[in-house]
Amino acid sequence: MHDGTIAQGDAWLLANLAAYYAYASDPANNSLLILTFDEDGDNTPSNQITTIFAGASVVPGNYYETDINLGNPTSRAPIPACPR
Protein backbone atom coordinates (compact mmCIF):
# COMPACT_ATOMS: atom_id res chain seq x y z
CA MET A 1 0.00 0.00 0.00
CA HIS A 2 3.03 2.27 -0.13
CA ASP A 3 1.11 5.18 -1.65
CA GLY A 4 -2.43 4.01 -0.96
CA THR A 5 -4.83 4.22 1.95
CA ILE A 6 -5.84 1.46 4.34
CA ALA A 7 -9.28 1.45 2.70
CA GLN A 8 -7.67 0.89 -0.72
CA GLY A 9 -5.61 -1.96 0.73
CA ASP A 10 -8.69 -3.54 2.27
CA ALA A 11 -10.57 -3.23 -1.03
CA TRP A 12 -7.67 -4.86 -2.91
CA LEU A 13 -7.52 -7.77 -0.44
CA LEU A 14 -11.27 -8.31 -0.70
CA ALA A 15 -11.23 -8.19 -4.51
CA ASN A 16 -8.17 -10.41 -4.94
CA LEU A 17 -8.02 -12.80 -1.99
CA ALA A 18 -11.54 -13.30 -0.62
CA ALA A 19 -12.35 -16.18 -2.98
CA TYR A 20 -9.09 -18.00 -2.23
CA TYR A 21 -9.55 -17.42 1.50
CA ALA A 22 -12.95 -19.11 1.27
CA TYR A 23 -11.37 -21.98 -0.69
CA ALA A 24 -8.51 -22.40 1.79
CA SER A 25 -10.96 -22.35 4.71
CA ASP A 26 -12.75 -25.47 3.43
CA PRO A 27 -11.13 -28.59 5.00
CA ALA A 28 -11.95 -30.60 1.86
CA ASN A 29 -9.45 -28.51 -0.13
CA ASN A 30 -6.41 -29.09 2.14
CA SER A 31 -5.11 -25.62 1.26
CA LEU A 32 -3.27 -22.79 2.98
CA LEU A 33 -3.22 -19.04 2.30
CA ILE A 34 -0.03 -17.31 3.45
CA LEU A 35 0.00 -13.51 3.37
CA THR A 36 3.24 -11.66 4.22
CA PHE A 37 3.50 -7.90 4.47
CA ASP A 38 6.51 -5.69 3.86
CA GLU A 39 8.59 -4.30 6.74
CA ASP A 40 7.03 -1.76 9.07
CA GLY A 41 9.51 0.83 7.82
CA ASP A 42 11.51 1.71 10.90
CA ASN A 43 14.71 0.10 9.52
CA THR A 44 15.91 -1.12 12.92
CA PRO A 45 16.69 -4.63 14.22
CA SER A 46 13.22 -4.72 15.82
CA ASN A 47 11.56 -4.26 12.41
CA GLN A 48 8.28 -6.20 12.23
CA ILE A 49 7.11 -8.26 9.25
CA THR A 50 3.57 -9.59 9.56
CA THR A 51 2.76 -13.03 8.15
CA ILE A 52 -0.77 -14.41 8.31
CA PHE A 53 -1.64 -18.08 7.77
CA ALA A 54 -5.27 -18.88 6.92
CA GLY A 55 -6.75 -22.29 6.31
CA ALA A 56 -8.89 -25.00 7.83
CA SER A 57 -5.96 -26.60 9.71
CA VAL A 58 -4.39 -23.40 11.06
CA VAL A 59 -4.31 -23.20 14.86
CA PRO A 60 -5.09 -19.61 15.94
CA GLY A 61 -2.51 -17.81 18.03
CA ASN A 62 0.52 -15.54 18.13
CA TYR A 63 3.82 -17.14 17.27
CA TYR A 64 6.61 -14.76 18.15
CA GLU A 65 9.40 -17.27 17.44
CA THR A 66 8.16 -18.40 14.04
CA ASP A 67 11.14 -16.74 12.34
CA ILE A 68 13.51 -18.88 14.37
CA ASN A 69 11.53 -22.05 13.66
CA LEU A 70 11.25 -21.39 9.91
CA GLY A 71 14.83 -20.18 9.54
CA ASN A 72 16.50 -23.11 11.27
CA PRO A 73 14.04 -25.90 12.09
CA THR A 74 16.71 -28.21 13.55
CA SER A 75 17.83 -25.85 16.32
CA ARG A 76 16.71 -22.87 18.33
CA ALA A 77 19.63 -20.71 17.15
CA PRO A 78 18.46 -17.31 15.91
CA ILE A 79 18.74 -16.36 12.27
CA PRO A 80 21.73 -14.04 11.76
CA ALA A 81 20.93 -10.42 10.97
CA CYS A 82 21.02 -9.45 7.30
CA PRO A 83 23.74 -6.96 6.41
CA ARG A 84 22.44 -3.59 5.29
Buried (B, 14 or more C-beta within 10 A) or exposed (E): EEEEEEEEEEEEEEEEBEEEBEEBBEEEEEBEBEEEEEEEEEEEEEEEEEEEBBBEEBEEEEEEEEEBEEEEEEEEEEEEEEEE
